């Protein structure tokens, strides 16, 4: 109300007239919208979904019938309804009420919280990533501790599970992958890393020079591009391990060739530091995002800007709490997940068109991180109040909510919350979070259920904008090629 800017729009899965009638409930968490064919659609926030769970089946049917009758009159049908029985849709005679799966009890999920002394982690977990690993079917994490060294943690050996004992992954030499030092407080350093297409190399920086590590020997292959500016985001080219996109804290993107030690192109278009980079090998594009809430699509043929957009951030959410906007491609390499502390959105990349969007409520904690599941059918998101939510990727509807009481100990002295979230590369119902107390925690749905929840029933005429899942390609076998990273 205090700004003329449009906050958001929603198609409500289609089927709306040109000028639908709308009305909120008193709490503002349910919105009734008139639809075509004398139907009513109800839009709900998380609180609204919880409110609807309390309705009894018979009262829900009665209310739906009453609303339907009222809608007939308001839509211009002046025929007398006195003495007439309203037509009840067949699906309402035996309704199946979908419920949000809300988990508050630790017994309702399987989780693993490794002891800090056991895996010797220190400090703040600022970034983790589950690798599509050559360590069989284990879950392998890259983790930054309080120093500038990276730690690899493996959960499971032949099958990842929350019952497995986490293990440090280290070569016999005991070498640590340690980033270049900088003259800055470690709390202020921006850690970033990228994994090569064959899992053989990790490129990483912690405010200083960028380091290239061999993932088998942990040896430092080379260092390059000393600051300033410092690197804040890294991404390997999907077809050429020798080409890497380097996002900088001065808002530029450098396209760097490792083999010849040369910056081939310098991309300019953002106004604040780069927070996200993602390549699509199908579209031959690079997508960048920054702390300026801008998303830009670049051609990888000539490194030219093709399209750009600025996210419509809800009013009253400045200054930003987190470092900026994140981007990740769907498995089809066409659709794009955009993550901001105030919203999640699915975009079609060629037109840079928003297909679905979910905005946090007025009193909701900001989003700290989000990621697709390995089959891109779910979106796992973490929030700064410790809440974890699992969304359907096709419509960004919340399917499951994990409350902090389900996984955080009650005797924690200072606030603990997740800063990073990572999906298992092969198991779609497993994910992990990195917490501010320097620990990681792995989650999976109960074995008896096999998944986090059932999706809500589809609306009439609704269609998914996302492709069906397909089996991921098997991981590549790494090889040690220090001179040529092909």
C-alpha positions in Angstrom: 0.0 0.0 0.0 3.0 2.3 0.4 4.4 1.8 -3.0 3.0 1.9 -6.6 5.2 -1.0 -7.7 3.5 -4.3 -8.5 4.5 -7.0 -6.0 3.5 -10.2 -7.8 1.0 -11.9 -10.0 -0.3 -15.4 -10.1 -2.4 -17.3 -12.7 -3.8 -19.7 -10.1 -3.2 -22.6 -12.4 -5.4 -20.9 -15.1 -9.1 -21.0 -15.6 -9.8 -17.5 -14.3 -12.2 -15.0 -16.0 -11.0 -11.6 -17.2 -12.1 -9.9 -14.0 -12.4 -12.5 -11.2 -14.1 -11.7 -7.9 -11.7 -12.0 -4.9 -12.1 -11.9 -1.2 -9.8 -12.5 1.8 -10.8 -14.2 5.0 -10.3 -12.1 8.2 -6.8 -13.4 8.9 -5.6 -12.6 5.4 -4.2 -16.2 4.9 -7.0 -17.4 2.5 -8.1 -15.8 -0.7 -11.3 -16.9 -2.5 -11.2 -16.3 -6.3 -14.1 -16.9 -8.7 -13.1 -19.1 -11.6 -14.7 -20.2 -14.9 -17.5 -22.9 -15.0 -18.9 -21.5 -11.7 -15.9 -22.7 -9.7 -14.2 -21.1 -6.7 -10.5 -21.4 -6.1 -8.9 -20.9 -2.7 -5.3 -19.6 -2.5 -3.6 -20.1 0.8 -0.4 -19.2 2.7 1.3 -21.7 4.9 -0.8 -20.5 7.8 -3.9 -20.8 5.6 -3.1 -24.4 4.7 -2.7 -25.2 8.4 -6.1 -23.6 9.1 -7.7 -25.7 6.3 -6.4 -28.9 7.9 -8.7 -28.3 10.9 -11.8 -28.4 8.7 -13.9 -31.6 9.0 -14.8 -33.4 5.8 -18.5 -32.8 6.1 -18.2 -29.1 6.9 -15.8 -28.7 4.0 -18.3 -30.3 1.6 -21.1 -28.1 3.0 -19.1 -24.9 2.6 -18.1 -25.8 -0.9 -21.7 -26.5 -1.9 -22.9 -23.2 -0.3 -20.2 -21.2 -2.1 -21.0 -22.9 -5.4 -24.7 -21.9 -5.1 -23.8 -18.3 -4.3 -21.4 -18.2 -7.2 -24.2 -19.2 -9.6 -26.2 -16.1 -8.6 -23.3 -13.7 -8.6 -22.3 -14.8 -12.1 -25.6 -13.7 -13.5 -27.7 -16.8 -13.2 -31.0 -15.3 -12.0 -33.0 -18.6 -12.0 -34.7 -19.3 -8.7 -32.8 -21.7 -6.6 -35.6 -22.0 -4.0 -36.4 -25.6 -3.4 -33.7 -26.8 -5.7 -30.9 -28.9 -4.5 -27.5 -27.7 -5.5 -25.5 -30.0 -7.8 -22.7 -31.5 -5.8 -19.6 -32.5 -7.9 -19.0 -36.1 -7.8 -15.5 -35.7 -6.3 -17.0 -33.9 -3.3 -19.2 -36.8 -2.3 -16.2 -38.6 -0.9 -13.6 -35.9 -0.5 -10.0 -36.6 0.0 -8.6 -33.7 1.9 -4.9 -33.1 1.2 -2.9 -32.1 4.2 0.4 -30.4 4.5 2.9 -32.8 6.0 4.3 -30.8 8.9 7.0 -32.5 11.0 7.8 -31.3 14.5 8.7 -34.6 16.2 12.1 -36.2 15.6 10.5 -39.6 15.3 8.7 -38.5 12.1 11.8 -38.4 10.0 15.3 -39.9 9.7 18.2 -37.6 10.3 21.9 -37.8 11.0 23.7 -35.1 13.0 27.4 -36.1 13.2 29.3 -35.2 16.4 31.6 -32.2 15.9 34.5 -33.9 17.7 34.1 -37.0 15.5 34.6 -35.2 12.2 36.6 -32.3 13.6 34.7 -29.5 12.0 35.3 -26.0 13.2 33.4 -22.7 12.9 30.7 -21.7 10.5 29.4 -23.8 7.7 29.0 -21.3 4.9 28.7 -23.6 1.9 28.2 -27.3 1.3 27.6 -29.3 -1.8 26.7 -32.9 -2.4 28.8 -34.3 -5.2 27.6 -36.7 -7.9 30.3 -38.7 -6.5 32.7 -41.3 -7.8 32.6 -42.6 -4.2 30.0 -45.1 -5.3 26.5 -44.1 -3.9 27.7 -42.2 -0.9 26.8 -38.7 -0.1 29.9 -36.6 -0.3 30.1 -33.0 0.9 32.5 -30.1 0.4 32.6 -28.1 3.6 34.3 -24.9 4.7 35.3 -24.7 8.3 36.6 -21.8 10.3 39.9 -21.8 8.5 40.5 -21.6 4.8 40.7 -25.4 4.3 38.0 -27.4 2.6 36.8 -30.7 4.2 35.2 -33.6 2.3 32.8 -35.7 4.3 31.3 -39.0 3.1 28.1 -40.4 4.4 27.6 -44.0 3.5 29.7 -46.2 1.3 27.6 -48.5 -0.9 24.4 -46.7 -0.1 23.9 -43.3 1.5 21.8 -43.5 4.6 21.3 -41.5 7.8 22.3 -44.6 9.7 25.8 -44.5 8.2 28.8 -43.1 10.2 30.3 -40.0 8.5 33.9 -40.2 7.5 36.5 -37.7 6.5 37.8 -38.2 3.0 41.6 -37.6 3.0 44.5 -38.9 1.0 47.2 -41.0 2.7 49.5 -38.0 2.5 47.3 -36.0 4.9 47.4 -33.0 2.5 44.6 -30.5 3.1 42.9 -28.4 0.4 43.7 -24.9 1.8 42.8 -21.7 0.0 45.0 -18.7 -0.4 45.2 -16.5 2.7 43.8 -12.9 2.8 44.2 -10.0 5.2 40.6 -10.1 6.4 38.5 -11.5 9.2 37.5 -15.0 8.4 33.8 -14.2 9.2 33.9 -11.6 6.4 35.4 -13.8 3.7 33.1 -15.1 0.9 33.9 -18.8 0.2 33.1 -20.1 -3.2 33.9 -23.3 -5.1 33.0 -25.3 -8.3 33.3 -28.9 -9.2 34.6 -29.9 -12.7 32.4 -31.9 -15.0 34.3 -35.2 -14.3 34.6 -34.7 -10.6 38.4 -34.6 -10.9 39.0 -31.0 -9.9 37.7 -28.4 -7.4 38.2 -24.7 -8.0 37.9 -22.7 -4.9 38.6 -19.2 -3.3 38.2 -17.6 0.1 38.9 -14.0 -0.7 42.4 -14.5 -2.0 43.8 -16.2 -5.1 41.7 -18.9 -6.8 43.1 -22.4 -6.3 42.6 -25.5 -8.4 42.8 -28.8 -6.5 42.9 -32.4 -7.6 40.1 -34.2 -5.8 42.1 -37.5 -5.6 45.4 -36.3 -4.3 44.1 -33.0 -2.8 47.2 -31.3 -4.4 47.1 -27.7 -5.5 47.5 -27.7 -9.2 47.7 -23.9 -9.7 46.6 -20.6 -8.3 45.6 -17.5 -10.3 43.7 -14.2 -10.4 44.9 -12.5 -7.2 42.5 -9.9 -5.7 41.2 -7.3 -5.8 38.6 -7.8 -6.9 37.9 -11.0 -5.0 36.1 -14.0 -6.5 32.6 -14.5 -5.0 31.2 -17.2 -7.4 32.7 -19.9 -9.7 31.3 -22.2 -12.4 33.1 -24.6 -14.8 32.0 -24.6 -18.4 29.9 -27.8 -19.0 31.9 -28.8 -22.1 35.4 -27.5 -21.4 37.0 -27.9 -17.9 39.6 -25.3 -19.0 37.0 -22.5 -19.1 35.6 -21.1 -15.9 33.3 -18.3 -15.2 34.4 -16.2 -12.2 32.0 -13.8 -10.6 33.6 -10.9 -8.7 32.7 -8.7 -5.8 33.0 -5.6 -8.1 29.9 -6.9 -10.1 32.0 -8.2 -13.1 32.2 -11.7 -14.5 35.5 -12.9 -15.9 35.6 -15.8 -18.4 39.0 -17.4 -17.6 41.0 -20.0 -19.6 43.0 -22.0 -17.1 45.2 -23.7 -19.7 46.6 -20.4 -21.1 46.2 -18.4 -17.9 44.2 -15.7 -19.5 40.9 -13.8 -19.2 39.1 -14.3 -22.5 36.1 -12.0 -21.8 34.9 -9.6 -19.1 31.1 -9.4 -18.7 29.6 -6.3 -17.3 25.9 -5.7 -16.5 25.4 -6.2 -12.8 25.6 -3.3 -10.3 26.6 -5.3 -7.2 28.7 -8.4 -6.5 27.9 -11.7 -8.3 26.1 -14.2 -6.2 25.2 -17.0 -8.7 26.4 -18.5 -11.9 24.9 -21.4 -13.9 25.6 -22.8 -17.3 23.1 -24.6 -19.7 24.8 -26.9 -22.2 21.4 -27.2 -24.0 20.9 -23.5 -24.5 24.6 -22.6 -24.8 24.0 -19.9 -22.2 25.4 -18.6 -18.9 23.0 -17.2 -16.3 24.3 -14.8 -13.7 22.6 -13.3 -10.6 23.8 -10.7 -8.2 23.2 -8.9 -5.0 21.4 -6.4 -7.1 18.5 -8.9 -7.6 19.2 -8.9 -11.3 19.3 -12.0 -13.5 21.2 -11.9 -16.8 21.3 -14.5 -19.6 24.6 -14.5 -21.6 25.4 -16.3 -24.9 28.4 -18.6 -24.5 29.2 -18.3 -28.2 30.2 -14.6 -28.2 29.7 -13.8 -24.5 27.0 -11.3 -25.3 24.1 -10.4 -23.1 20.8 -11.8 -24.5 18.2 -11.0 -21.8 18.0 -9.6 -18.3 15.3 -9.0 -15.7 15.1 -7.5 -12.2 13.2 -9.5 -9.5 10.2 -7.8 -8.0 11.2 -7.9 -4.4 8.4 -7.4 -1.8 8.5 -3.9 -0.2 10.0 -3.6 3.2 12.6 -6.2 2.8 15.7 -4.0 2.5 18.5 -4.1 3.2 19.1 -7.7 2.2 20.2 -10.1 4.9 21.9 -12.6 2.7 24.5 -12.1 0.0 22.3 -12.1 -3.0 20.3 -14.1 -5.6 21.1 -17.7 -6.4 20.4 -19.6 -9.7 20.3 -23.3 -10.6 19.2 -25.1 -13.8 16.5 -27.7 -13.8 17.5 -31.2 -15.0 16.1 -30.2 -18.5 18.7 -27.3 -18.7 15.9 -25.0 -19.8 14.0 -24.1 -16.7 15.7 -22.1 -14.0 15.3 -22.0 -10.2 15.9 -18.5 -8.8 16.4 -18.1 -5.1 16.2 -14.8 -3.2 15.8 -14.3 0.5 12.2 -13.2 -0.1 11.1 -15.6 -2.9 11.5 -18.8 -4.9 10.8 -18.6 -8.7 10.8 -20.9 -11.7 11.8 -19.2 -14.9 11.8 -20.3 -18.6 15.3 -19.2 -19.6 15.0 -18.4 -23.3 12.3 -15.8 -22.7 13.4 -15.1 -19.1 9.7 -15.5 -18.2 8.5 -16.3 -14.7 6.3 -19.4 -14.7 5.9 -19.9 -10.9 6.7 -17.9 -7.9 6.4 -18.3 -4.1 6.9 -15.3 -1.8 7.5 -15.5 1.9 4.9 -14.1 4.3 5.1 -10.8 6.1 6.3 -12.5 9.3 8.3 -15.3 7.7 12.0 -15.7 8.2 14.1 -15.0 5.1 15.2 -17.9 2.8 18.9 -18.8 3.4 19.3 -21.3 0.5 17.4 -23.6 -1.8 18.1 -26.3 -4.4 16.5 -28.7 -6.7 16.3 -32.4 -5.8 18.5 -34.6 -8.0 15.5 -35.4 -10.3 14.4 -31.7 -10.2 10.9 -32.7 -9.0 11.3 -31.1 -5.6 12.8 -27.9 -4.2 14.5 -28.1 -0.8 14.6 -24.7 1.0 16.1 -23.6 4.3 15.1 -20.5 6.4 16.9 -18.4 8.9 14.5 -19.4 11.7 15.5 -23.1 11.2 12.4 -24.1 9.3 12.9 -26.4 6.3 10.3 -26.6 3.5 10.0 -29.0 0.6 8.2 -27.7 -2.5 6.9 -29.4 -5.6 9.0 -27.9 -8.4 6.2 -27.9 -10.9 4.0 -25.4 -9.0 6.1 -24.4 -5.9 3.5 -25.6 -3.6 4.7 -26.5 -0.1 4.4 -30.3 0.4 6.3 -30.7 3.7 7.5 -28.5 6.4 10.2 -29.6 8.9 10.1 -27.4 12.1 13.3 -26.8 14.1 12.0 -28.9 17.0 12.3 -32.0 14.8 16.0 -31.8 14.3 17.6 -29.1 16.6 18.4 -29.9 20.2 16.4 -27.9 22.7 19.4 -27.0 24.8 21.2 -24.9 22.2 22.5 -21.8 23.9 22.6 -19.4 20.8 20.4 -19.4 17.8 21.4 -22.1 15.3 20.0 -22.1 11.7 20.9 -23.5 8.3 23.0 -21.4 5.9 23.3 -24.0 3.1 21.3 -26.9 1.7 22.4 -29.6 -0.7 20.4 -32.4 -2.4 21.7 -36.0 -2.7 22.9 -36.5 -6.3 21.0 -39.8 -6.8 18.4 -40.1 -4.0 15.6 -37.6 -4.6 14.3 -37.9 -1.0 17.6 -37.1 0.7 19.2 -33.8 1.4 21.5 -32.1 3.9 22.0 -28.8 5.5 25.0 -26.9 6.8 24.3 -25.1 10.2 25.8 -22.0 11.8 27.3 -24.0 14.6 29.7 -25.7 12.2 27.8 -29.0 11.7 26.0 -30.7 8.9 22.8 -32.7 9.1 21.5 -35.3 6.7 17.7 -35.9 6.2 15.6 -38.6 4.5 12.0 -39.5 4.6 10.8 -42.4 6.7 11.5 -45.8 5.2 7.8 -46.7 5.7 6.7 -43.8 3.6 9.5 -43.6 1.0 8.8 -39.9 0.2 8.2 -36.6 2.0 4.5 -36.3 1.0 2.0 -36.8 -1.7 1.4 -33.9 -4.0 -1.9 -32.0 -3.7 -4.6 -32.8 -6.2 -4.3 -31.1 -9.5 -6.7 -28.3 -10.4 -9.1 -28.8 -13.3 -7.3 -27.9 -16.4 -4.0 -27.4 -14.6 -0.9 -28.6 -16.3 2.6 -28.8 -15.2 5.2 -26.5 -16.7 8.0 -28.9 -15.8 9.1 -32.0 -17.6 8.7 -35.5 -16.0 11.7 -36.9 -14.2 14.2 -39.2 -16.0 17.1 -41.2 -14.7 20.3 -39.2 -14.2 23.3 -40.1 -16.2 25.9 -42.2 -14.4 28.8 -40.1 -12.9 32.0 -39.8 -14.8 35.2 -41.5 -13.7 37.9 -39.0 -12.7 41.4 -38.9 -14.0 44.4 -36.9 -13.0 45.3 -34.5 -15.9 47.2 -31.6 -14.4 48.2 -30.0 -17.7 45.0 -30.3 -19.7 41.7 -30.6 -17.8 39.7 -32.1 -20.6 
